[in-house]
């Protein structure tokens, strides 16, 4: 049975956003049961964990002889086993793969610049100007995505792992003016996050944090 490595606990602001959630969601959509391997924040730097995840992060993923890190790579690996996440035809698979990488490479870096300026660097003297420029660049990227989506329910002709990854990225700005400026993207994000697979994955992650808090 596959095993997903996540954290026993993280601060409240990060709960529900740790990236093992992406892997959990993919497994839920694929209908694949999995085990949890939960580590403390301090175990990030342990030799055993660094051997599996060179950057001391989560998730890590093990399935038989397969031992992986990086959420996007893991989601892609899971999707390759499941037509629920990736079409069987080569053109459809190629499009789903393209959107997985678009979410991580074309959208997420722009988004994280904005959120970092707003949440982590707000007290720095340069953060306001940096954040304003970052927001401008994010809006340009979201406008392209919005134009592509149009009035379609998903990025292609059905939900795929590409939508899973894009929704996880857009969720970082859910409820902000950044996303509200594009009503079709806001509705798209909500549509993806309303899926039973996402709800089950989120509940599983939060359950682990609640259990740790109850025991300490």
Backbone torsions as a table, in degrees:
resi	resn	phi	psi	omega
1	UNK	NA	136.7	178.2
2	UNK	-59.0	151.9	179.2
3	UNK	-128.2	129.1	179.8
4	UNK	-108.8	127.3	176.6
5	UNK	-93.2	125.1	175.6
6	UNK	-137.3	-168.9	-178.9
7	UNK	-97.7	148.4	171.4
8	UNK	-67.1	-35.5	-176.5
9	UNK	-161.7	146.8	170.4
10	UNK	-139.2	162.8	176.8
11	UNK	-57.7	156.5	-171.3
12	UNK	-56.1	-39.1	-176.2
13	UNK	-63.1	-23.4	-177.8
14	UNK	-97.4	-10.2	-177.1
15	UNK	-65.9	130.5	-176.4
16	UNK	90.4	-3.3	-178.4
17	UNK	-123.7	-3.9	178.2
18	UNK	-64.4	142.3	-163.8
19	UNK	-76.9	-5.3	168.4
20	UNK	-63.4	-18.3	176.6
21	UNK	-57.3	-38.3	-179.6
22	UNK	-62.4	-42.3	-179.4
23	UNK	-69.6	-43.2	177.6
24	UNK	-58.2	-43.7	-178.9
25	UNK	-63.1	-44.3	178.7
26	UNK	-59.3	-43.3	179.2
27	UNK	-64.6	-39.0	177.7
28	UNK	-63.5	-45.4	179.4
29	UNK	-62.9	-36.7	-179.3
30	UNK	-79.6	-10.2	-178.6
31	UNK	70.7	32.6	-177.9
32	UNK	-106.7	116.2	175.9
33	UNK	-64.9	154.9	-179.0
34	UNK	-150.2	159.4	173.0
35	UNK	-101.7	157.4	174.1
36	UNK	-102.2	143.5	166.5
37	UNK	-125.9	106.9	-172.8
38	UNK	-103.8	133.6	-179.9
39	UNK	-121.8	160.0	175.1
40	UNK	-82.0	163.6	176.7
41	UNK	-59.7	-33.6	-178.8
42	UNK	-68.7	-26.3	-179.0
43	UNK	-74.9	-6.7	175.9
44	UNK	-50.5	-40.8	-173.4
45	UNK	-96.5	8.6	-179.9
46	UNK	-70.9	147.4	178.8
47	UNK	-56.1	-37.8	-178.3
48	UNK	-64.0	-41.4	-179.2
49	UNK	-75.4	-40.4	179.8
50	UNK	-63.9	-25.5	175.9
51	UNK	-66.9	-28.9	-179.5
52	UNK	-96.3	-33.3	-176.9
53	UNK	-132.6	95.9	-171.0
54	UNK	-59.5	-20.5	-177.6
55	UNK	-100.1	5.3	176.2
56	UNK	65.1	43.2	-179.6
57	UNK	-125.5	-179.2	167.4
58	UNK	-124.9	154.4	10.2
59	UNK	-89.3	164.0	158.8
60	UNK	-121.5	162.0	-172.3
61	UNK	-145.8	132.5	178.3
62	UNK	-129.9	133.0	176.0
63	UNK	-146.9	96.8	-174.6
64	UNK	64.5	-125.7	-179.9
65	UNK	-78.3	-11.8	-178.9
66	UNK	-80.5	127.9	177.2
67	UNK	-137.3	113.8	-168.2
68	UNK	-130.0	163.9	168.7
69	UNK	-138.1	173.2	-176.1
70	UNK	77.8	117.4	-172.6
71	UNK	-59.9	-41.5	-179.0
72	UNK	-63.7	-42.9	178.6
73	UNK	-63.8	-39.9	-179.4
74	UNK	-67.2	-44.7	178.0
75	UNK	-59.5	-41.7	178.1
76	UNK	-62.2	-42.1	179.1
77	UNK	-61.6	-44.3	178.7
78	UNK	-65.5	-42.2	-178.5
79	UNK	-61.0	-33.2	180.0
80	UNK	-64.7	-17.8	178.5
81	UNK	-95.0	-4.6	-168.2
82	UNK	-137.6	120.5	175.7
83	UNK	-70.2	-15.5	175.0
84	UNK	-65.5	-25.5	-177.6
85	UNK	-110.0	-18.9	-176.7
86	UNK	-148.2	126.2	-179.9
87	UNK	-58.2	156.4	-179.1
88	UNK	-77.3	-26.6	-177.6
89	UNK	-80.6	148.2	-176.3
90	UNK	-59.9	-44.4	178.7
91	UNK	-61.4	-41.1	179.2
92	UNK	-66.3	-40.0	178.1
93	UNK	-63.8	-41.0	-179.5
94	UNK	-63.3	-40.6	178.9
95	UNK	-66.4	-42.7	178.8
96	UNK	-61.3	-43.1	178.0
97	UNK	-62.3	-41.0	-179.8
98	UNK	-60.7	-40.6	-178.6
99	UNK	-72.4	-30.5	174.0
100	UNK	-59.0	-48.4	-178.2
101	UNK	-72.4	-32.1	176.5
102	UNK	-62.7	-41.5	179.2
103	UNK	-60.0	-44.2	-175.4
104	UNK	-79.9	-33.5	-171.3
105	UNK	-104.4	-32.8	-176.0
106	UNK	-97.2	-28.8	-175.5
107	UNK	-109.2	-49.0	-172.3
108	UNK	-60.1	-43.5	179.8
109	UNK	-60.3	-40.7	178.2
110	UNK	-63.2	-42.2	-179.2
111	UNK	-65.9	-42.7	-177.2
112	UNK	-68.4	-31.3	174.1
113	UNK	-59.8	-44.0	-179.9
114	UNK	-65.4	-48.4	-176.0
115	UNK	-68.2	-34.4	178.1
116	UNK	-65.9	-41.1	177.9
117	UNK	-63.7	-37.4	-177.4
118	UNK	-77.7	-36.8	-170.4
119	UNK	-102.5	-37.4	-170.7
120	UNK	-110.3	-25.3	-175.2
121	UNK	-114.2	12.1	-171.0
122	UNK	-55.6	-30.0	-178.0
123	UNK	-83.8	-6.7	-177.8
124	UNK	-78.1	142.6	-176.4
125	UNK	-63.4	-24.9	-177.6
126	UNK	-93.0	-7.8	-169.0
127	UNK	-66.5	-35.0	-176.7
128	UNK	-64.6	-46.5	179.9
129	UNK	-68.2	-41.5	178.0
130	UNK	-61.0	-46.3	-178.4
131	UNK	-62.1	-38.4	179.8
132	UNK	-64.8	-43.7	178.7
133	UNK	-68.0	-40.3	178.5
134	UNK	-62.1	-40.0	178.9
135	UNK	-64.7	-38.4	177.7
136	UNK	-62.4	-44.1	179.7
137	UNK	-67.5	-37.4	176.8
138	UNK	-63.2	-44.2	179.9
139	UNK	-59.7	-38.4	177.7
140	UNK	-62.8	-41.5	-178.8
141	UNK	-70.8	-40.4	178.4
142	UNK	-66.4	-34.1	177.9
143	UNK	-62.3	-40.0	177.3
144	UNK	-63.9	-43.8	179.3
145	UNK	-64.2	-41.8	179.2
146	UNK	-62.6	-42.2	178.6
147	UNK	-61.8	-40.8	179.7
148	UNK	-65.8	-45.6	-176.2
149	UNK	-65.5	-44.1	-178.0
150	UNK	56.9	-129.1	179.1
151	UNK	-105.0	17.5	177.4
152	UNK	-74.2	150.4	176.9
153	UNK	-72.0	-31.5	-177.8
154	UNK	-136.6	173.1	-174.3
155	UNK	-65.9	-33.8	173.8
156	UNK	-118.8	-144.5	-173.8
157	UNK	-90.2	2.4	179.3
158	UNK	-165.9	166.1	177.3
159	UNK	-67.3	133.6	176.2
160	UNK	-138.0	-180.0	175.6
161	UNK	-60.7	-24.8	175.3
162	UNK	-64.3	-40.8	176.0
163	UNK	-66.9	-38.8	178.4
164	UNK	-57.5	-48.7	-178.4
165	UNK	-69.2	-39.7	-179.4
166	UNK	-65.8	-40.9	179.0
167	UNK	-65.0	-38.2	177.4
168	UNK	-61.8	-38.5	178.7
169	UNK	-69.5	-50.5	-178.4
170	UNK	-63.2	-27.7	179.4
171	UNK	-59.6	-25.0	179.2
172	UNK	-63.7	-23.5	179.2
173	UNK	-116.3	15.9	177.2
174	UNK	-60.3	134.6	-179.9
175	UNK	83.1	5.4	178.4
176	UNK	-107.1	165.8	176.7
177	UNK	-65.3	-26.0	-179.1
178	UNK	-58.6	-45.5	-179.1
179	UNK	-84.8	-34.7	-178.9
180	UNK	-61.4	-22.7	178.3
181	UNK	-66.4	-13.2	-179.0
182	UNK	-128.4	85.7	-174.8
183	UNK	-56.1	-34.0	-179.6
184	UNK	-69.6	-34.7	176.2
185	UNK	-70.7	-37.4	177.8
186	UNK	-62.2	-45.0	178.9
187	UNK	-67.1	-38.3	177.8
188	UNK	-61.4	-46.1	179.0
189	UNK	-60.5	-47.0	179.5
190	UNK	-61.6	-38.4	180.0
191	UNK	-62.9	-44.9	179.5
192	UNK	-65.9	-41.9	-176.3
193	UNK	-75.3	-9.7	176.7
194	UNK	-84.2	-5.5	-177.9
195	UNK	-68.6	142.5	179.4
196	UNK	-56.2	-33.8	-179.5
197	UNK	-62.7	-42.0	177.8
198	UNK	-65.9	-44.2	-178.5
199	UNK	-61.2	-39.6	178.8
200	UNK	-67.0	-40.9	179.8
201	UNK	-65.2	-44.0	179.5
202	UNK	-63.3	-43.4	179.9
203	UNK	-61.8	-38.5	-179.5
204	UNK	-66.2	-42.6	179.1
205	UNK	-65.1	-46.1	-178.5
206	UNK	-66.9	-31.9	177.7
207	UNK	-61.7	-40.3	179.7
208	UNK	-64.1	-42.6	179.2
209	UNK	-65.7	-41.3	-179.4
210	UNK	-65.4	-38.1	179.3
211	UNK	-65.0	-40.2	178.8
212	UNK	-65.1	-44.1	-179.5
213	UNK	-63.9	-36.8	179.7
214	UNK	-69.0	-27.4	-176.3
215	UNK	-89.8	-8.2	-176.5
216	UNK	-115.4	NA	NA
